[in-house]
Amino acid sequence: MAKILFPTDFSETANNAFLYALNLAKVLKTDIKLVSVQSNLKNYLEVTEENFENYINKLKNIAKENNLEHVKIESSLVVGDLLLMILDIINKDDIQYVVMGTNGQNSLGKKFFGSNTVNVINNSPAPVLVVPNNVKFKEERNFAYATLFNQKETKALAQMEEVTKRYDKLLNIVHVDDKSITPQMLSVKKEWEEEYPEAIITIEPSKDVEGGLINYCTKNNIDVLGVVHRELSSFERLFTINHSQRLLSSANVALLVFQESK
């Protein structure tokens, strides 16, 4: 059975993201695999069994308060490198999504967002939902997918469409650029219009891609923005500290990051 992987460090930021993991598990009808990875044996030994159990009970209370206590949670405390442990779990278990919290502006630097979260995004074969602590869960949510109208995005778009359909919401597809659409991009756009006739496809002319996305998300009340991880400069630009601060903080959205098809 497919599962959602939820790495946690016991923080309030992680607890905030947990509600997203719970709700995603509910709509996908799957379980949550919760893991706390301690970087060394000393830290591992400092987390007593009682403390770990108390934390799990706190999360179960969060689930109960939101009528999500039926979601099954499998928990474990391990020691090792966070990225390696996450990749190992993804390879061994049928992990459908990874859900991680981030501390907004304070964590977009090297300490958390620049190392842990981006390392997971760069290497995870599963989509990663990144939830800033300033983004609070809402039952009614709107979804958008940021596109370059590239054929390699087809799989990611299909995954995004599946999620929005499970929430009984329409899929918004947005392209932000100040350049004209090439014939190849137009061909992909027409293909998607036929594949997803109910989707709302918008072209936002702007020289500032991140600023254009922020404006689009704000005026359309977007709560979750899907983006594709790219090894090219477009992704690196999106996830440098300054730009990601603008997108994750100013737009007040969670980011659902997909891998680009080869």
Number of C-alpha atoms within 10 A of each C-alpha: 9 16 23 26 27 26 23 21 13 14 11 13 20 21 20 21 26 25 20 23 25 27 20 20 23 18 14 17 14 19 22 25 21 21 20 19 21 20 13 12 11 10 11 16 11 10 13 10 11 9 11 16 13 12 15 18 12 14 19 18 14 18 18 13 10 12 11 17 16 12 19 17 19 14 15 12 14 15 16 14 13 20 19 13 17 21 17 11 15 20 13 9 15 14 22 18 25 26 25 25 29 24 20 23 18 12 20 25 17 13 11 17 25 15 15 18 22 19 15 21 22 16 14 20 18 21 24 26 25 25 29 26 23 18 21 15 17 11 8 8 14 20 25 29 23 17 19 18 22 14 16 14 20 15 14 21 22 14 14 23 22 14 17 20 13 13 18 11 15 16 23 22 22 22 21 21 18 13 9 9 15 10 9 11 15 14 15 18 20 12 14 19 14 11 11 16 11 11 17 13 19 14 14 16 14 15 12 12 19 19 17 19 22 21 16 20 23 15 9 13 16 20 21 23 27 25 24 23 24 16 11 8 9 13 13 14 14 19 19 15 17 13 17 21 19 18 23 26 20 16 25 24 26 28 21 24 25 26 22 18 13 5
